[in-house]
Amino acid sequence: MSEELMAAVEAEKTELLAERQKYQADQLRAAERIAQVDRELHALDVWEDARTGKPAPNGHDVESRHPRRSGVRADVLDVIERRVKETGEGVTRGDILEAMGLHGDKSGEMSVSNALTALLKRRRVVRENGRYIPAHDATVLRQA
């Protein structure tokens, strides 16, 4: 392959990765806005129920009306799995923020932190020496 063609392919790849990061950031902002709207809807439901004398809904009812989205968790897990597969090493929070184009975006950084906490609680990832590893790869990487 000629150097010119390789450079063109690399430039296109860089452009596509930048576009992907932009759309991931847009998706994150949309998910955060959806969560905010869900909270406001819930508050209005509770207010209306209190005004009419109906019992307030429990958490299960709220979730059935407004299902939880885990797009950020899926994106974070995807970044971790991809990086571990490529490098054979765990991934830092900073690496994840960089891969998702969220450095300096406070709400985006908080969403990633929340997603990491949820993934740890659900034992989808493990943290070793400040690096995140998919739980299914942890044993294999420890033996290597």
C-alpha positions as MATLAB code, in Angstrom:
seq = 'MSEELMAAVEAEKTELLAERQKYQADQLRAAERIAQVDRELHALDVWEDARTGKPAPNGHDVESRHPRRSGVRADVLDVIERRVKETGEGVTRGDILEAMGLHGDKSGEMSVSNALTALLKRRRVVRENGRYIPAHDATVLRQA';
ca = [
       0.000    0.000    0.000;
       1.363    3.425   -0.886;
       2.227    5.917    1.818;
      -0.298    8.338    0.356;
      -3.113    5.787    0.607;
      -2.093    4.805    4.142;
      -2.111    8.475    5.168;
      -5.572    8.954    3.647;
      -6.896    5.881    5.463;
      -5.382    7.065    8.746;
      -6.856   10.562    8.271;
     -10.303    9.089    7.600;
     -10.006    6.845   10.641;
      -9.039    9.817   12.832;
     -11.965   11.842   11.483;
     -14.412    8.990   12.112;
     -13.129    8.471   15.661;
     -13.565   12.183   16.391;
     -17.100   12.054   14.970;
     -17.866    8.977   17.105;
     -16.649   10.756   20.246;
     -18.845   13.752   19.416;
     -21.895   11.511   19.061;
     -21.045    9.694   22.295;
     -20.912   13.035   24.095;
     -24.242   14.017   22.486;
     -25.710   10.676   23.582;
     -24.484   11.237   27.123;
     -26.044   14.703   27.244;
     -29.322   13.290   25.895;
     -29.313   10.485   28.489;
     -28.708   13.017   31.257;
     -31.568   15.200   29.998;
     -33.863   12.149   29.819;
     -32.977   11.323   33.431;
     -33.700   14.918   34.445;
     -37.075   14.847   32.649;
     -37.867   11.515   34.347;
     -37.127   13.058   37.760;
     -39.363   16.024   36.975;
     -42.155   13.724   35.764;
     -41.825   11.700   38.950;
     -41.998   14.852   41.061;
     -45.154   15.929   39.231;
     -46.670   12.451   39.691;
     -45.947   12.574   43.436;
     -47.367   16.101   43.698;
     -50.498   15.119   41.769;
     -50.951   11.979   43.882;
     -50.568   14.014   47.073;
     -53.074   16.597   45.818;
     -55.663   13.961   44.879;
     -55.049   11.802   47.958;
     -53.684    8.806   46.076;
     -50.816    6.931   47.724;
     -47.430    7.850   46.364;
     -46.010    5.227   43.987;
     -43.187    3.043   45.217;
     -39.889    2.727   43.365;
     -41.102   -0.215   41.295;
     -43.987    1.763   39.846;
     -41.704    4.650   38.979;
     -39.274    2.379   37.182;
     -42.026    0.755   35.161;
     -43.156    4.208   33.988;
     -39.623    5.445   33.391;
     -37.221    2.584   32.731;
     -33.558    3.138   33.583;
     -31.195    3.660   30.691;
     -27.744    2.235   30.998;
     -26.215    3.580   27.788;
     -23.330    5.231   29.625;
     -22.576    1.987   31.473;
     -22.579    0.076   28.210;
     -20.283    2.661   26.597;
     -17.879    2.584   29.571;
     -17.815   -1.214   29.586;
     -17.219   -1.199   25.824;
     -14.219    1.145   26.233;
     -12.773   -1.036   29.016;
     -13.229   -4.274   27.079;
     -11.807   -2.808   23.866;
      -8.739   -1.298   25.570;
      -7.991   -4.452   27.572;
      -8.289   -6.515   24.402;
      -5.935   -4.141   22.551;
      -3.329   -3.635   25.280;
      -3.755   -6.517   27.719;
      -3.786   -3.986   30.564;
      -6.471   -2.429   32.726;
      -7.868    1.014   31.974;
      -7.808    4.096   34.220;
     -10.758    6.443   34.651;
      -8.741    9.074   32.785;
      -8.260    6.672   29.862;
     -12.018    6.127   29.738;
     -12.759    9.860   29.831;
     -10.263   10.449   27.044;
     -11.663    7.631   24.896;
     -15.188    8.998   25.326;
     -14.123   12.619   24.729;
     -15.337   13.749   28.160;
     -12.231   15.291   29.774;
     -13.292   18.619   31.283;
     -17.024   17.899   30.964;
     -18.005   17.792   34.635;
     -21.380   16.131   34.152;
     -19.867   13.660   31.689;
     -17.086   12.828   34.130;
     -19.646   12.284   36.894;
     -21.681   10.006   34.634;
     -18.583    7.909   33.926;
     -17.797    7.730   37.658;
     -21.373    6.659   38.397;
     -21.236    4.063   35.627;
     -17.953    2.666   36.994;
     -19.467    2.422   40.481;
     -22.514    0.601   39.113;
     -20.340   -1.761   37.051;
     -18.223   -2.533   40.121;
     -21.310   -3.185   42.268;
     -22.747   -5.493   39.636;
     -19.370   -7.246   39.355;
     -19.094   -6.517   35.642;
     -15.633   -4.993   36.186;
     -12.954   -5.195   38.854;
     -10.476   -2.506   39.903;
      -6.850   -3.370   40.515;
      -4.182   -0.746   41.161;
      -6.500    2.010   39.947;
      -7.228    0.209   36.660;
     -10.509   -1.307   35.540;
     -10.700   -4.767   33.962;
     -13.766   -6.667   32.748;
     -14.588   -9.224   35.440;
     -14.432  -12.101   32.944;
     -10.841  -11.105   31.999;
      -9.520  -10.501   35.526;
      -8.468  -14.087   36.202;
      -6.789  -14.437   32.808;
      -4.833  -11.176   33.198;
      -3.717  -12.071   36.732;
      -2.204  -15.324   35.457;
      -0.358  -13.635   32.580;
];
